[in-house]
Structures are given as structure tokens and as C-alpha cells.
């Protein structure tokens, strides 16, 4: 199985695709799933579900039979790869820099193992191969197909590879694991003038700089330290010439937190501060803000159960949640679930052009899933 999951990962790594347009990836996954005794459903353009029915003649005493879903994401990122490996991306400007090739390889290997071992597993299993996790929200699209209800799914699990954990370790935490995310686009409309006659203009660039500082100050000081939040701007665009007062400035940023109350507080305060700036400077400020992915909240009972079953895998309990976001949270709005991190030990951040890992960790992922499926009661 080790060589097979390695092959899956490297084959997929060579053909990264973006969003819902995963035609080669879809064909590759379908080619392998069709070898197995499972019900296959095509979802959302390039998504796939594969259902494996338990072949146990009788559910063991003390075990409640469930339908358990395992989900992977399949899409890549618009990043130019710089790993220089022999399995590097053949698609210019696209790369599996977030480990989704590994997630998909794990589920393909699990499918092969399930095909041989459903007589040992008391539960029905639904494997979900999801497109469009990166910024588009493919998880909600999958949920909207009704596939979870169609197979009466009781619970769902997923992995994410993580470079800042010991290789082959598994980690998670109960309740909040990842943040609610939101994208911010703010446009300040001022008035152009020559720099020598600045008093006739409204300086959108200066207003933008001051606004960023004021928003940062608000986010830092107006909430308790225990309320985790993030408000940051990574892009500012302004001006047409060095000696002309800028008539327009655009700010692009992100807002993240775990609590809906914190989200609403920040949402409202941003607009109050913007209104104050409009009055103060006579400018007009437009704001567009996405509602983003919900916070990812693990079911505490599923966490404790997994921790007990998977204790041999150096299972870690994270002290704090992460400011990352993940659309797996959409499934958790419908059914209980658990996201676990799978350590690669590389210390390479996600979304890096040199992202890579030893495929040995994928074997750990497969083995842990199989142990979980066989021991859930």
C-alpha cells in the first residue's frame, strides 16, 4: 500500500487543477474507483462520492451502526512550483501547495482497502472527493446536492496535512479548530489635485493609510485578549502619478475570528469607523465584505472517541485553535464531524512554492482511518 499511495500522490501532484475545473483529477480518481465494489455518484461538475456498504452479517454487540463519511479536497493553487522534484507540476502556474494531492491519495488508498475489508467494518462508508476548497467553497456545493441525506450520513471526518507537527503524528482539538473567515475590499473615493495645490484635493492615499491604522487599533484594543481575532490588510492600490493627489485607494484584507459575536462586533465597528472617516474628510468609502466560511467546530464527543482509538498514532490535543480557515466547516453545519491534522514534520508552510512532504505520512493517514472505521462504537 505504501508504494501505491505514493504513486497516487505523485500522479496527482503532476496535474494540479484549480477550483471546480478538475477534469484530469476527476478522470484519475474515477479510473481507480471504478475498480472497486462501490456506488459512485458524480457531484458538482467534478466532485465524486463513493459508497461502500458494510458486509458484516451482524453488527457486533455494543456497536451502533453508522454511515460515516470521509472527505478529501482535490483542488490546487495558482502558484508556480519551485520544488524541482521529478514529479513537479506539468501545469504552468498551478501547484498542489496545500497537500490536497496527499488528501486525495489517502482516500483513494482507503477505497482500495475498503474494497477488501468491508466484512471487517461494521459501518457503511461514504468517501467524498471534493473540488473547490480554496476560496470558492466547494463543500457547501457538495452539501447542497443532498448527498449526505441521501446516504443518511451520521458523521464526517477529514485530514489536513500540517508541516509544523511531528512526522506521522495526528492532532486536533474539541470545538473550535479553525476560524471563520471573511474577505474585505474597501475603496476610498477622494478628489484628485496637483500636489502643489493639495488643498483642492481629497487625499485618498493618506485617508487609506490612516484608516488601516485606525482599524488595526480598533481590532487590537476594543475586544478582550481572550477573544481571538485577526484583521489585516495585505494590499493597497492608489494613485496615478507621483505628483498627483490620489483620487482613489483600494484596500484588500481579511478578517478572521472564532465567535459569531466577535465577527458581528468587528463587522459593525468597521462600518462605524468608515462612516466617521467619510464625515471627517468629505470622501466616499465603499466596502464589500464576504461572509466567508463558518468557523470550523469539531464535535467534542467525536474528538474524544478518535483520541482514544488513535492513541498509538502520537495523537496530540492542540491548546489553541488556528487562524486558518477551511470549508470543511460547511459539512459541520449539517452533521457532526472532526477535522484532524496529519503531521509531516517539514516545517514548510502551506501555500509555499516549495511545499512537499514524505509520502510515508499518507500511509499513517490511511491506517488511522481504517482503525477508526473498525473501532467506532
Secondary structure, DSSP 4 states (H G I P E B T S, - for coil): -HHHHHHHHHHHHHT---TT--HHHHHHHHHHHTTSSSEEEEETTTEEEEEE----SSPPTT----EEEEEEE---BS-------TT--SSTT-B--SSHHHHHHHHHHHHHHHHHHGGG-SSEEEEEEE--TTTT-HHHHHHHTTHHHHTT--EEEEEEEETTS-TT-EEE-SEEEE-EEEEEEEEEE-B-EEGGGGGGSB-HHHHHHHHHHHHHHHHHHSS-TTS-EEEEEEEEEE-SSTTEE-SEEEEEEEEEES-HHHHHHHHHHHHHHHHHHHHHH--EEEEEE---PPPEEE-HHHHHHHHHHTGGG-EEE-SS-BS---TTHHHHTTSEEEEEEEE----PPTT-TT----THHHHHHHHHHHHHHHH--
